[in-house]
Amino acid sequence: QVQLVESGGGLVQAGGSLRLSCAASGTIFRISTMGWYRQAPGNQRELVAAVTSGGSTNYADSVKGRFTISRDNAKNTVYLQMNSLKPEDTAVYYCHLERTYYMAYWGQGTEVTVSS
């Protein structure tokens, strides 16, 4: 069984930085693709960044060059380092684990607010 718990969200001024963490319980973390998604009020949930079990990464164009996703398999944890934050980055950020299409899990989310 899998439980995902996000932390690290908060209020930050434009241009600042935050690091989000997602700790996973269970035994399938290291063989799973991990992702960060976000959803702003009135918007659809969108992929921000993902990292596969093999270490390949993918980023949304809007965050490329500013955000970095990484994973620590020994700690069953995935991180999202967010630099040069903009007000348009304001959203609830969700951690996602996907082992297969039918074996996928979501965290509860952590709020990120970027003020101007």
TITOR-271563 format. One record per atom (N, C-alpha, C, O): residue number from 0; residue in three letters; atom name; y, x, z. Coordinates in steps of 0.001 Angstrom, whole numbers, plus 524288, in hexadecimal, padded with zeros to 5 digits. Layout:
<recs>
   n res atom     Y     X     Z
 NUM ALA   CA     Y     X     Z
...
</recs>
This chain:
<recs>
   n res atom     Y     X     Z
   0 GLN    N 7FB62 8034B 80000
   0 GLN   CA 80000 80000 80000
   0 GLN    C 804D3 80371 80000
   0 GLN    O 804BD 807CE 80204
   1 VAL    N 80912 8016F 7FDB6
   1 VAL   CA 80DD3 8046F 7FCF9
   1 VAL    C 8127D 801A0 7FF5E
   1 VAL    O 8133E 7FCF1 7FE94
   2 GLN    N 81598 80491 8024C
   2 GLN   CA 81A9C 802BC 80435
   2 GLN    C 81EBA 806CF 802D9
   2 GLN    O 81DE9 80B78 803B4
   3 LEU    N 82323 80514 800BC
   3 LEU   CA 82766 80887 7FF3C
   3 LEU    C 82C2A 80750 80291
   3 LEU    O 82DBB 802CA 80302
   4 VAL    N 82E7D 80B57 804EB
   4 VAL   CA 83301 80AAF 8084A
   4 VAL    C 83758 80E4A 8067A
   4 VAL    O 836D4 81311 806B2
   5 GLU    N 83BB0 80BF5 804A7
   5 GLU   CA 8402C 80EF2 802D7
   5 GLU    C 843F0 81004 80753
   5 GLU    O 8442D 80D0F 80B1C
   6 SER    N 846DE 81448 806DB
   6 SER   CA 84AF8 8158B 80A91
   6 SER    C 84F0F 818E9 807DA
   6 SER    O 84E19 81B01 803A1
   7 GLY    N 853A0 8196D 80A49
   7 GLY   CA 857AE 81CDB 80854
   7 GLY    C 85C49 81A2E 805CD
   7 GLY    O 86020 81CC2 8047C
   8 GLY    N 85C06 81517 80514
   8 GLY   CA 86062 81252 802CE
   8 GLY    C 864F5 811F9 80686
   8 GLY    O 86472 8130F 80B2E
   9 GLY    N 86975 81073 8046F
   9 GLY   CA 86E17 80FF3 807A4
   9 GLY    C 872F7 80F73 80467
   9 GLY    O 872BE 80E7E 7FFB2
  10 LEU    N 8776B 8101E 806FC
  10 LEU   CA 87C8A 80FD1 80481
  10 LEU    C 87E99 81550 80394
  10 LEU    O 87EA4 8188E 80721
  11 VAL    N 8804D 81655 7FECC
  11 VAL   CA 8824C 81B7B 7FD6C
  11 VAL    C 886E9 81AE2 7F9B3
  11 VAL    O 8872C 81725 7F6B0
  12 GLN    N 88A85 81E95 7F9F0
  12 GLN   CA 88F09 81E8C 7F678
  12 GLN    C 88D87 82087 7F110
  12 GLN    O 88A01 823C0 7F085
  13 ALA    N 89038 81E94 7ED14
  13 ALA   CA 88F49 82078 7E7CA
  13 ALA    C 88FAF 82666 7E795
  13 ALA    O 89338 828BE 7E9DB
  14 GLY    N 88BFB 828C8 7E4CF
  14 GLY   CA 88BB7 82E68 7E47D
  14 GLY    C 88821 830DE 7E880
  14 GLY    O 886E4 83581 7E827
  15 GLY    N 88675 82DCF 7EC4C
  15 GLY   CA 88310 82FC7 7F065
  15 GLY    C 87D56 82FB9 7EEE2
  15 GLY    O 87BF4 82E99 7EA6B
  16 SER    N 87A01 830F7 7F2B5
  16 SER   CA 87467 83177 7F1CE
  16 SER    C 87148 82EA0 7F5F9
  16 SER    O 8730C 82E00 7FA66
  17 LEU    N 86CA0 82CEB 7F47F
  17 LEU   CA 868CC 82AB9 7F810
  17 LEU    C 86368 82C6F 7F650
  17 LEU    O 8628D 82D71 7F1B0
  18 ARG    N 85FC1 82CC5 7F9FC
  18 ARG   CA 85A4F 82DB2 7F8AF
  18 ARG    C 856FF 82952 7FAE1
  18 ARG    O 856D6 8287D 7FF9D
  19 LEU    N 8545A 82688 7F76E
  19 LEU   CA 850D0 82268 7F8F5
  19 LEU    C 84B53 82492 7F992
  19 LEU    O 849BA 82817 7F6B5
  20 SER    N 84873 82271 7FD55
  20 SER   CA 84308 823E9 7FE32
  20 SER    C 83FA0 81F11 7FE1D
  20 SER    O 84154 81AD4 7FFA0
  21 CYS    N 83AD5 81FB5 7FC5B
  21 CYS   CA 83700 81B82 7FC65
  21 CYS    C 831DA 81DC0 7FE3C
  21 CYS    O 82F7F 82101 7FB99
  22 ALA    N 8301F 81C00 802C8
  22 ALA   CA 82B38 81DC8 8050C
  22 ALA    C 826F5 819C8 803FA
  22 ALA    O 827A9 81520 804F4
  23 ALA    N 8228E 81B9B 801FA
  23 ALA   CA 81E3C 81834 8007D
  23 ALA    C 8199C 818EA 8041B
  23 ALA    O 8181B 81D4E 8055B
  24 SER    N 81760 8149C 805C5
  24 SER   CA 8125B 814C1 80870
  24 SER    C 80E0A 81411 8046B
  24 SER    O 80F13 812AD 7FFEF
  25 GLY    N 8092D 8150D 80607
  25 GLY   CA 804D3 8146B 80277
  25 GLY    C 802F2 81990 80039
  25 GLY    O 804D7 81DBC 801AF
  26 THR    N 7FF2F 8193D 7FCA5
  26 THR   CA 7FC85 81DD9 7FAA1
  26 THR    C 7FD69 81EE1 7F4DF
  26 THR    O 7FB39 8229C 7F2C7
  27 ILE    N 80090 81BB2 7F237
  27 ILE   CA 80112 81C26 7EC92
  27 ILE    C 80648 81E65 7EACE
  27 ILE    O 80767 81E61 7E621
  28 PHE    N 8097E 82052 7EE63
  28 PHE   CA 80EB2 82235 7ED00
  28 PHE    C 80E77 8267D 7E8DD
  28 PHE    O 8112D 82628 7E4E8
  29 ARG    N 80B48 82A7D 7E9B7
  29 ARG   CA 80B66 82F21 7E663
  29 ARG    C 80964 82E29 7E0E2
  29 ARG    O 80A57 8315B 7DD6A
  30 ILE    N 806AB 829E2 7DFFD
  30 ILE   CA 804BF 8289F 7DAC6
  30 ILE    C 807E4 8243A 7D844
  30 ILE    O 80648 82208 7D44D
  31 SER    N 80C57 822F4 7DA91
  31 SER   CA 80F88 81EA3 7D8BE
  31 SER    C 814B2 8207A 7D67E
  31 SER    O 816AB 824A5 7D7DD
  32 THR    N 816DA 81D4A 7D301
  32 THR   CA 81C32 81E00 7D138
  32 THR    C 81FE2 81B77 7D524
  32 THR    O 81F0D 81702 7D6BE
  33 MET    N 823F9 81E4F 7D6B3
  33 MET   CA 827D4 81C56 7DA60
  33 MET    C 82CFF 81B85 7D790
  33 MET    O 82E7E 81E9B 7D431
  34 GLY    N 82FAD 8175D 7D8FA
  34 GLY   CA 834A7 8163B 7D683
  34 GLY    C 838A5 81419 7DA4E
  34 GLY    O 83756 811FF 7DE6E
  35 TRP    N 83D94 814B1 7D8CA
  35 TRP   CA 841E9 81232 7DB79
  35 TRP    C 8446C 80E56 7D7B1
  35 TRP    O 845C0 80FB5 7D347
  36 TYR    N 8450C 80990 7D977
  36 TYR   CA 847BE 8057A 7D697
  36 TYR    C 84C78 803C2 7D9C4
  36 TYR    O 84CBD 804B8 7DE79
  37 ARG    N 85032 80137 7D730
  37 ARG   CA 854A0 7FF16 7DA07
  37 ARG    C 8561C 7F9C8 7D7D3
  37 ARG    O 8551D 7F895 7D346
  38 GLN    N 85884 7F6A4 7DB2A
  38 GLN   CA 85A45 7F17D 7D99E
  38 GLN    C 85F80 7F05C 7DC33
  38 GLN    O 85FE2 7F01C 7E0FC
  39 ALA    N 86382 7EFAF 7D900
  39 ALA   CA 868AB 7EE37 7DAD4
  39 ALA    C 86929 7E845 7DAB0
  39 ALA    O 86662 7E5B7 7D7B5
  40 PRO    N 86CA6 7E604 7DDDA
  40 PRO   CA 86D57 7E057 7DDD4
  40 PRO    C 86E72 7DE47 7D857
  40 PRO    O 871E7 7E03F 7D5A3
  41 GLY    N 86B83 7DA52 7D6B8
  41 GLY   CA 86C31 7D7FF 7D199
  41 GLY    C 8699F 7DAEB 7CD28
  41 GLY    O 869CC 7D924 7C8B1
  42 ASN    N 8673B 7DF5F 7CE47
  42 ASN   CA 864C3 7E28D 7CA39
  42 ASN    C 85ED1 7E265 7CA9A
  42 ASN    O 85C9E 7E0CA 7CE90
  43 GLN    N 85C47 7E416 7C668
  43 GLN   CA 856A5 7E4B5 7C665
  43 GLN    C 85526 7E9D3 7C90C
  43 GLN    O 85836 7ED87 7C928
  44 ARG    N 8507B 7E9FE 7CB27
  44 ARG   CA 84E86 7EED4 7CD60
  44 ARG    C 84D7A 7F2B6 7C8F7
  44 ARG    O 84B07 7F15F 7C50E
  45 GLU    N 84F56 7F77F 7C99E
  45 GLU   CA 84ED1 7FB6D 7C58F
  45 GLU    C 84C72 80071 7C7B2
  45 GLU    O 84D2B 801CF 7CC3F
  46 LEU    N 8499D 80320 7C451
  46 LEU   CA 84767 80831 7C5B3
  46 LEU    C 84BBA 80C3F 7C5FC
  46 LEU    O 84EE2 80CB9 7C263
  47 VAL    N 84BDC 80F2A 7CA43
  47 VAL   CA 84F8D 81369 7CAF6
  47 VAL    C 84CFC 8189E 7C99F
  47 VAL    O 84F1D 81BAF 7C697
  48 ALA    N 8486B 8199A 7CBE2
  48 ALA   CA 845A6 81E7D 7CB0C
  48 ALA    C 83FF1 81DC1 7CC61
  48 ALA    O 83E96 81A68 7CF8E
  49 ALA    N 83C91 820E0 7C9F7
  49 ALA   CA 836FE 820B2 7CB0E
  49 ALA    C 834B6 82624 7CAAC
  49 ALA    O 836B0 82976 7C7CF
  50 VAL    N 83083 82708 7CD97
  50 VAL   CA 82DAD 82BF3 7CD59
  50 VAL    C 827D9 82ABC 7CD6A
  50 VAL    O 825FD 827DA 7D0C8
  51 THR    N 824F8 82CF2 7C9AC
  51 THR   CA 81F66 82BF6 7C93F
  51 THR    C 81C5E 82F72 7CCF9
  51 THR    O 81E8C 832F7 7CF6B
  52 SER    N 81745 82E67 7CD5E
  52 SER   CA 813E5 831AC 7D09B
  52 SER    C 813C5 83749 7CEA6
  52 SER    O 812CB 83AE2 7D1B0
  53 GLY    N 814C0 83812 7C999
  53 GLY   CA 814E1 83D46 7C759
  53 GLY    C 81A23 83FF7 7C7B6
  53 GLY    O 81AA1 8447E 7C62C
  54 GLY    N 81E1D 83D42 7C9BC
  54 GLY   CA 82332 83F9F 7CA82
  54 GLY    C 82730 83E93 7C647
  54 GLY    O 82B98 84077 7C6A4
  55 SER    N 825C8 83B9E 7C243
  55 SER   CA 8298F 83A47 7BE33
  55 SER    C 82D86 83662 7C051
  55 SER    O 82C1F 832D1 7C338
  56 THR    N 8327F 8370E 7BEDE
  56 THR   CA 836AB 833A7 7C0C7
  56 THR    C 8395B 830CF 7BC55
  56 THR    O 83948 83288 7B7D8
  57 ASN    N 83BB9 82C6E 7BDAF
  57 ASN   CA 83EA7 82947 7B9FE
  57 ASN    C 8433B 826DD 7BCDD
  57 ASN    O 842AE 8252D 7C155
  58 TYR    N 847D3 826AE 7BA4E
  58 TYR   CA 84C90 824B5 7BCBA
  58 TYR    C 84F4C 820DA 7B931
  58 TYR    O 84F1F 8214D 7B468
  59 ALA    N 851D5 81D0C 7BB9B
  59 ALA   CA 8555B 819B4 7B8B3
  59 ALA    C 859F4 81CEE 7B6B7
  59 ALA    O 85BB7 8208E 7B957
  60 ASP    N 85BE2 81B99 7B215
  60 ASP   CA 86043 81E7D 7AFDF
  60 ASP    C 864FF 81E8B 7B386
  60 ASP    O 867E4 82261 7B3AB
  61 SER    N 865CA 81A5B 7B66F
  61 SER   CA 86A57 819DF 7B9C6
  61 SER    C 86A58 81D9E 7BE66
  61 SER    O 86E72 81E97 7C0B5
  62 VAL    N 865C5 81FBF 7BFC8
  62 VAL   CA 86570 8233F 7C449
  62 VAL    C 863CE 828BF 7C2CB
  62 VAL    O 863A7 82C33 7C623
  63 LYS    N 86298 8299F 7BDE2
  63 LYS   CA 860C4 82EB7 7BC1C
  63 LYS    C 864DA 832EA 7BD40
  63 LYS    O 86973 83245 7BBFE
  64 GLY    N 86326 8372C 7BF9F
  64 GLY   CA 866A9 83B5E 7C108
  64 GLY    C 86909 83AD5 7C66D
  64 GLY    O 86B3F 83E94 7C879
  65 ARG    N 8689E 8363A 7C8C5
  65 ARG   CA 86AC3 8354F 7CDF9
  65 ARG    C 86688 8347D 7D216
  65 ARG    O 86724 83622 7D690
  66 PHE    N 86242 831F3 7D094
  66 PHE   CA 85E05 830B8 7D437
  66 PHE    C 8594D 83426 7D319
  66 PHE    O 8586C 835BD 7CEA5
  67 THR    N 85643 83548 7D728
  67 THR   CA 85173 83840 7D69E
  67 THR    C 84D28 835AA 7D9D4
  67 THR    O 84DD1 834C1 7DE81
  68 ILE    N 848C1 8347C 7D751
  68 ILE   CA 8443F 83266 7DA15
  68 ILE    C 8405D 836CD 7DB13
  68 ILE    O 83F9D 83A31 7D7BF
  69 SER    N 83DE9 836BE 7DFA3
  69 SER   CA 83A08 83AA5 7E0ED
  69 SER    C 835F1 8383A 7E47C
  69 SER    O 836D4 8341C 7E6CD
  70 ARG    N 83176 83ACD 7E4E8
  70 ARG   CA 82D54 838D5 7E848
  70 ARG    C 82AE4 83D3B 7EB5F
  70 ARG    O 82AA6 841B1 7E998
  71 ASP    N 82915 83BEA 7F008
  71 ASP   CA 82651 83F88 7F369
  71 ASP    C 8211C 83CFA 7F4B2
  71 ASP    O 820CA 839A6 7F827
  72 ASN    N 81D0D 83E8B 7F1E7
  72 ASN   CA 817F4 83C0D 7F293
  72 ASN    C 815A4 83D08 7F7FA
  72 ASN    O 812B5 839C7 7F9F6
  73 ALA    N 816EA 84175 7FA60
  73 ALA   CA 814F8 8429D 7FF9C
  73 ALA    C 81728 83EDC 803A7
  73 ALA    O 814BD 83DF3 807B5
  74 LYS    N 81BC8 83CA9 80289
  74 LYS   CA 81E4D 8390A 80622
  74 LYS    C 81E18 83365 8044E
  74 LYS    O 8202D 82FEE 806E8
  75 ASN    N 81B9A 83270 7FFD9
  75 ASN   CA 81B75 82D29 7FD9B
  75 ASN    C 820EA 82AD1 7FD3A
  75 ASN    O 821C3 8264D 7FEA4
  76 THR    N 8249B 82DF0 7FB4E
  76 THR   CA 82A0E 82C55 7FB2D
  76 THR    C 82C82 82D97 7F5EB
  76 THR    O 82B89 831B9 7F3AA
  77 VAL    N 82FB2 829FB 7F3FE
  77 VAL   CA 832C8 82AD5 7EF50
  77 VAL    C 83887 82A7F 7F0D1
  77 VAL    O 839FE 8276D 7F437
  78 TYR    N 83BCB 82DAD 7EE44
  78 TYR   CA 8414C 82DFB 7EF80
  78 TYR    C 8449A 82CC7 7EAB3
  78 TYR    O 842E0 82D77 7E643
  79 LEU    N 84956 82AFC 7EBA6
  79 LEU   CA 84D37 82A7B 7E788
  79 LEU    C 85245 82CE9 7E97F
  79 LEU    O 854F2 82AAD 7ECCF
  80 GLN    N 8538F 8317A 7E771
  80 GLN   CA 85879 8340F 7E8B1
  80 GLN    C 85CA6 831F8 7E50B
  80 GLN    O 85C2A 83272 7E048
  81 MET    N 860BA 82FAA 7E735
  81 MET   CA 864DB 82D30 7E42D
  81 MET    C 869F7 83016 7E526
  81 MET    O 86BFF 83018 7E982
  82 ASN    N 86C02 83288 7E112
  82 ASN   CA 870E8 83566 7E159
  82 ASN    C 874FD 832DC 7DDE1
  82 ASN    O 873B5 82FB9 7DA78
  83 SER    N 879EB 83439 7DEC2
  83 SER   CA 87E3F 83231 7DBA4
  83 SER    C 87DFD 82C46 7DB25
  83 SER    O 87E6B 82A26 7D6DA
  84 LEU    N 87D4B 829AB 7DF7F
  84 LEU   CA 87C8A 82402 7DF7C
  84 LEU    C 88166 82125 7DD97
  84 LEU    O 885D3 822B9 7DE9D
  85 LYS    N 88068 81CE6 7DACD
  85 LYS   CA 8847E 8199B 7D89B
  85 LYS    C 88408 81418 7DAD6
  85 LYS    O 87FC9 8128A 7DC7A
  86 PRO    N 8884E 8111A 7DAEF
  86 PRO   CA 887F6 80BB5 7DCD2
  86 PRO    C 883CE 8087A 7D9FF
  86 PRO    O 8816B 8050D 7DC61
  87 GLU    N 882E7 80981 7D4FC
  87 GLU   CA 87EF7 8069E 7D215
  87 GLU    C 8795F 807EB 7D3B0
  87 GLU    O 875B6 80562 7D1DE
  88 ASP    N 878A6 80BD1 7D70E
  88 ASP   CA 87383 80CF4 7D941
  88 ASP    C 87230 80960 7DDD4
  88 ASP    O 86DC5 80972 7DFB9
  89 THR    N 875E7 80647 7DF9C
  89 THR   CA 87506 802BC 7E3FB
  89 THR    C 870B8 7FED9 7E2B1
  89 THR    O 87104 7FC16 7DEC4
  90 ALA    N 86CB5 7FEA0 7E601
  90 ALA   CA 86838 7FB3D 7E519
  90 ALA    C 86471 7FBC1 7E9A8
  90 ALA    O 86512 7FF1D 7ED0A
  91 VAL    N 86083 7F860 7E9AF
  91 VAL   CA 85C02 7F924 7ED0D
  91 VAL    C 85814 7FC69 7E9FC
  91 VAL    O 856AE 7FB0E 7E596
  92 TYR    N 85655 800A9 7EC48
  92 TYR   CA 852AF 80438 7E9C1
  92 TYR    C 84D39 80353 7EBE5
  92 TYR    O 84C6C 8032E 7F0A2
  93 TYR    N 8496E 802B9 7E854
  93 TYR   CA 84410 80180 7E9B3
  93 TYR    C 8405E 805DA 7E809
  93 TYR    O 840CE 807F5 7E3BB
  94 CYS    N 83CC6 80727 7EB74
  94 CYS   CA 838A2 80AD8 7EA4D
  94 CYS    C 83404 807EF 7E7E3
  94 CYS    O 832C2 80395 7E983
  95 HIS    N 8317C 80A56 7E401
  95 HIS   CA 82D24 807E7 7E145
  95 HIS    C 828B5 80BC8 7E08C
  95 HIS    O 82990 81040 7DEFE
  96 LEU    N 823FC 80A07 7E1AF
  96 LEU   CA 81F46 80D1D 7E0D0
  96 LEU    C 81BC9 80A3E 7DCFA
  96 LEU    O 81AB0 8059C 7DDA8
  97 GLU    N 81A0A 80D01 7D8EC
  97 GLU   CA 8168A 80AB2 7D511
  97 GLU    C 811CF 80E30 7D434
  97 GLU    O 81247 81289 7D235
  98 ARG    N 80D3B 80C39 7D5BD
  98 ARG   CA 8085A 80EE1 7D49C
  98 ARG    C 8061C 80CF1 7CF78
  98 ARG    O 804A0 8100D 7CC1C
  99 THR    N 805DD 807DB 7CEDE
  99 THR   CA 80497 8053B 7CA01
  99 THR    C 8082D 80084 7C97E
  99 THR    O 80B17 7FF39 7CD18
 100 TYR    N 807EE 7FDF5 7C4F6
 100 TYR   CA 80B16 7F952 7C429
 100 TYR    C 809F8 7F536 7C85C
 100 TYR    O 80D7F 7F25C 7C9F4
 101 TYR    N 8051F 7F4E6 7CA22
 101 TYR   CA 80395 7F10B 7CE0A
 101 TYR    C 8037A 7F337 7D390
 101 TYR    O 801EC 7F074 7D72D
 102 MET    N 80510 7F805 7D44E
 102 MET   CA 80560 7FA5E 7D96F
 102 MET    C 80AB8 7FCF3 7D9F3
 102 MET    O 80B43 801AF 7D94E
 103 ALA    N 80EA6 7F9BF 7DB20
 103 ALA   CA 81402 7FB8C 7DB92
 103 ALA    C 8168D 7F90B 7E054
 103 ALA    O 8153C 7F4A9 7E1D0
 104 TYR    N 81A3B 7FBE5 7E2B7
 104 TYR   CA 81C89 7FA39 7E7A4
 104 TYR    C 8225F 7FB4E 7E7BE
 104 TYR    O 82443 7FEF7 7E543
 105 TRP    N 82532 7F80E 7EAA8
 105 TRP   CA 82AD6 7F892 7EB5C
 105 TRP    C 82C3F 7F954 7F113
 105 TRP    O 829A6 7F739 7F488
 106 GLY    N 8305C 7FC56 7F214
 106 GLY   CA 832A8 7FC9D 7F73D
 106 GLY    C 83679 7F827 7F818
 106 GLY    O 8376D 7F507 7F491
 107 GLN    N 838A6 7F7DE 7FCCA
 107 GLN   CA 83C49 7F3B8 7FE2A
 107 GLN    C 841C8 7F4A2 7FC0A
 107 GLN    O 844CA 7F0EB 7FB7B
 108 GLY    N 8431C 7F96B 7FADE
 108 GLY   CA 8482F 7FAB9 7F8C0
 108 GLY    C 84BD9 7FCFD 7FCD1
 108 GLY    O 84B58 7FBE5 80178
 109 THR    N 84F8A 80028 7FB09
 109 THR   CA 8539D 80254 7FE5A
 109 THR    C 858CE 801ED 7FB74
 109 THR    O 85917 80321 7F6CF
 110 GLU    N 85CE4 8003E 7FE2C
 110 GLU   CA 861EE 7FF3E 7FBB0
 110 GLU    C 86521 8043B 7FB23
 110 GLU    O 8657F 80765 7FEBE
 111 VAL    N 8676C 804D6 7F683
 111 VAL   CA 86B13 80915 7F571
 111 VAL    C 87033 806A8 7F3AF
 111 VAL    O 87054 803B5 7EFE4
 112 THR    N 8746A 807E3 7F66E
 112 THR   CA 87996 805FC 7F509
 112 THR    C 87D34 80A9C 7F431
 112 THR    O 87DCF 80DEC 7F7A0
 113 VAL    N 87F9A 80AD1 7EF9A
 113 VAL   CA 8832D 80F0E 7EE3A
 113 VAL    C 888A2 80CC6 7EDB9
 113 VAL    O 88999 80972 7EA63
 114 SER    N 88C2B 80E8B 7F0FD
 114 SER   CA 8917D 80C99 7F0FB
 114 SER    C 894FE 81009 7ED9B
 114 SER    O 893F8 814AF 7ECEB
 115 SER    N 89923 80DAF 7EB84
 115 SER   CA 89CE1 81085 7E84D
 115 SER    C 8A195 81245 7EB6E
 115 SER    O 8A51F 814B9 7E94A
</recs>
